[in-house]
Amino acid sequence: MDGISAGSLRRLLALVIVWLAAAPCAGAAVVEISAMAAYSSSKFDTNYTSEMHRYSGTFDLKFTAVSAIEFEYTDETTNYSYPSDLGLLARATQEQTSYKDTIYSVNWVQNLVSSKFILQPYFVIGGGRMTRKYTMSLPEFGFGQTTTQNVFTGTGGVGLRLFLTRSMAIKGELKSYVPNFQFSKWKDNQALSLGLSWAF
């Protein structure tokens, strides 16, 4: 992927290994692994539809009882279908567009209460790299066109953990990814995700 070299990945892996080796000595440091998913669908009528699904995985290194550095991978796909004549066609035909985003980010996670609480609200802020693949197609004519762009992205959100056991929690998270750190446009790409997390 553009912007991430093999050397950078090796240094990151070495940092994680050193951190994990030092965790028992630090006392407060623990690891949390989470898996989240989001889905939404809209159908205005038979010709206007949209669908989005987002999957993400996170690896948190907690350096205090309430603060963590989070490494996140997210895969999101949004599809739209609607009638269009593109300003060129004699009649309307169904146009389909899709956005496939792959995001790697590093975030700060801050609990708003003690780690001993069963219910833990928190917020997330950070940034990373987004690869967006945009596809436009006209199925009736067998036409399709795809473009790809790589941009830096800001990450922001709020969440809530509900611990079911000492180490497993249900998570709900409202998070947005904003190209080029334009946080004023957070509503353009936000979703509510649900999932599970495990603390070690």
C-alpha positions in Angstrom: 0.0 0.0 0.0 1.3 3.5 -0.8 2.9 5.3 2.1 3.6 2.1 4.2 7.0 0.5 3.6 8.2 -2.9 4.7 10.7 -1.2 7.0 8.0 0.7 8.7 5.9 -2.4 9.2 9.0 -4.2 10.7 9.6 -1.3 13.1 6.0 -1.3 14.2 6.0 -5.0 14.8 9.2 -4.7 16.9 7.6 -1.9 18.9 4.5 -4.1 19.6 6.7 -7.1 20.7 8.7 -4.8 23.1 5.5 -3.4 24.5 4.0 -6.8 25.1 7.2 -8.0 26.7 7.2 -5.0 29.1 3.5 -5.1 29.9 3.8 -7.5 32.9 6.3 -5.2 34.5 4.3 -2.1 33.8 1.3 -3.3 35.7 -1.2 -1.0 34.0 -0.5 -2.0 30.4 -2.9 -4.5 28.9 -4.0 -5.4 25.4 -7.5 -5.2 24.0 -8.6 -6.7 20.7 -11.9 -5.7 19.1 -14.0 -6.7 16.1 -16.8 -4.4 14.9 -19.4 -4.3 12.1 -21.9 -1.8 10.7 -24.7 -2.1 8.1 -27.3 0.3 6.7 -29.7 0.1 3.7 -32.1 2.5 2.2 -34.7 2.0 -0.6 -36.6 5.1 -1.6 -38.4 3.2 -4.3 -37.5 0.4 -6.8 -35.1 2.7 -8.6 -33.3 4.5 -5.7 -31.3 2.3 -3.3 -28.2 2.5 -1.2 -26.3 0.0 1.0 -23.3 0.3 3.3 -21.3 -2.2 5.3 -18.3 -1.6 7.4 -16.0 -4.1 9.1 -13.1 -3.1 11.4 -10.6 -4.6 13.7 -8.6 -2.9 16.4 -5.6 -3.7 18.6 -5.2 -1.5 21.6 -2.1 -1.1 23.8 -3.2 0.4 27.1 -0.4 2.4 28.7 -2.6 3.6 31.6 -5.8 2.2 33.1 -7.8 4.7 31.0 -5.7 5.5 28.0 -4.6 3.5 25.0 -2.9 3.7 21.6 -5.1 1.9 19.0 -4.1 0.4 15.7 -7.1 0.0 13.4 -7.9 -1.6 10.1 -11.3 -0.8 8.5 -12.9 -2.0 5.3 -16.1 -0.2 4.1 -18.2 -0.5 1.0 -21.0 1.8 0.0 -23.2 1.1 -3.1 -25.8 3.4 -4.8 -28.2 2.7 -7.6 -30.4 5.3 -9.3 -31.8 6.3 -12.7 -29.7 8.8 -14.7 -29.2 10.0 -18.3 -25.8 11.4 -17.5 -26.8 14.5 -19.6 -26.0 12.5 -22.7 -28.5 9.7 -23.1 -31.9 9.9 -24.8 -33.5 8.1 -21.9 -32.7 7.3 -18.3 -30.9 4.1 -17.4 -29.9 2.7 -14.1 -26.5 4.0 -12.9 -24.6 2.2 -10.1 -21.8 3.7 -8.1 -19.7 2.2 -5.3 -17.0 3.4 -2.9 -14.7 0.8 -1.4 -12.5 2.3 1.4 -9.6 0.6 3.1 -8.3 2.5 6.1 -5.2 2.0 8.3 -5.1 4.4 11.3 -3.5 5.0 14.6 -5.8 6.4 17.3 -5.8 7.7 20.9 -8.5 6.0 23.0 -9.5 7.8 26.2 -11.9 6.2 28.8 -14.1 8.8 30.6 -14.5 6.6 33.7 -12.3 4.2 35.7 -11.4 0.9 34.1 -13.1 -0.8 37.0 -16.6 0.3 35.8 -18.8 -2.3 34.0 -20.1 0.5 31.7 -17.3 2.5 30.1 -17.8 5.5 27.8 -14.8 6.6 25.8 -13.8 8.8 22.8 -11.4 8.1 19.9 -9.3 10.5 17.8 -6.5 9.8 15.4 -5.5 9.6 11.8 -4.2 7.3 9.1 -4.2 6.4 5.4 -7.3 5.7 3.3 -7.4 4.1 -0.1 -10.7 4.8 -1.9 -11.7 2.8 -5.0 -14.6 4.5 -6.8 -16.6 2.6 -9.5 -19.3 3.9 -11.8 -21.2 1.5 -14.1 -24.1 1.3 -16.5 -25.2 -2.3 -16.4 -27.6 -2.0 -19.3 -24.7 -0.9 -21.6 -22.0 -3.1 -20.0 -20.0 0.0 -19.2 -17.8 0.4 -16.1 -15.1 2.8 -14.9 -12.9 2.6 -11.8 -10.6 5.2 -10.2 -8.4 4.9 -7.1 -7.1 7.6 -4.8 -4.9 7.6 -1.6 -5.5 10.3 1.0 -4.7 10.9 4.6 -7.7 10.6 6.9 -8.7 11.8 10.3 -10.6 9.5 12.7 -13.0 10.6 15.4 -15.7 9.0 17.4 -17.3 8.1 20.7 -18.1 4.6 22.1 -19.4 2.6 25.0 -18.2 -0.8 26.4 -20.4 -3.0 28.5 -18.3 -5.7 30.2 -20.0 -9.1 30.3 -17.1 -10.8 32.0 -13.8 -9.5 33.4 -12.2 -9.8 29.9 -15.1 -9.6 27.4 -17.2 -6.6 26.5 -19.9 -5.6 24.0 -19.0 -2.4 22.2 -21.0 0.3 20.4 -19.1 3.0 18.5 -20.1 6.0 16.4 -17.1 6.8 14.3 -16.3 8.9 11.3 -13.4 8.9 8.8 -12.8 12.3 7.1 -10.4 12.7 4.2 -7.6 15.1 4.7 -8.6 15.7 8.4 -11.7 17.8 7.4 -13.5 17.1 10.6 -16.3 19.6 9.7 -17.5 16.9 7.2 -17.8 14.2 9.8 -21.4 13.5 8.9 -20.4 12.4 5.3 -18.9 9.1 6.4 -20.1 8.2 9.9 -21.6 5.0 11.0 -22.7 3.2 14.2 -20.8 -0.1 14.7 -21.4 -2.9 17.1 -19.0 -5.7 18.1 -17.1 -7.5 20.8 -13.8 -6.8 22.5 -11.4 -9.0 24.6 -8.9 -7.6 27.1 -5.8 -9.6 28.0 
